[in-house]
Amino acid sequence: MNVMIAEDDYRVAEIHEQFLKKMNDIQVVAKAQSAKETVDLAKKHQPDLLLLDVYLPDS
């Protein structure tokens, strides 16, 4: 499963990524820190799952 993380706090994004790396068959394909970056990377990578922060600075 390809996962993308959208989180403006890089420390929280890193925690999510480290947790996901421990799981089999899961790959973090992208991390975004803004709403615009999230949309752009989601279009590019087409993740199966998006872990989305409730608030992003430019949303």
C-alpha positions, 0 to 999 in steps of 0.5 A, spaced: 500 500 500 502 506 498 501 512 503 502 519 503 502 523 509 500 531 509 502 534 516 505 541 517 508 539 523 515 535 521 515 532 527 508 529 527 510 527 520 516 523 522 512 519 527 507 517 522 512 515 517 517 511 522 510 507 525 508 506 518 515 503 516 514 498 521 509 495 517 509 490 512 507 492 505 506 499 506 511 504 503 510 512 504 511 515 497 510 522 499 510 527 505 507 534 504 507 540 509 501 544 505 495 544 502 497 546 495 503 541 496 498 535 498 494 536 492 500 536 487 503 530 490 497 526 491 496 527 483 503 525 482 503 519 486 496 517 487 497 514 494 492 508 496 491 512 503 492 519 505 494 521 512 491 528 512 492 533 518 485 537 519 489 544 518 494 545 513 497 552 513 494 554 506 488 551 507 
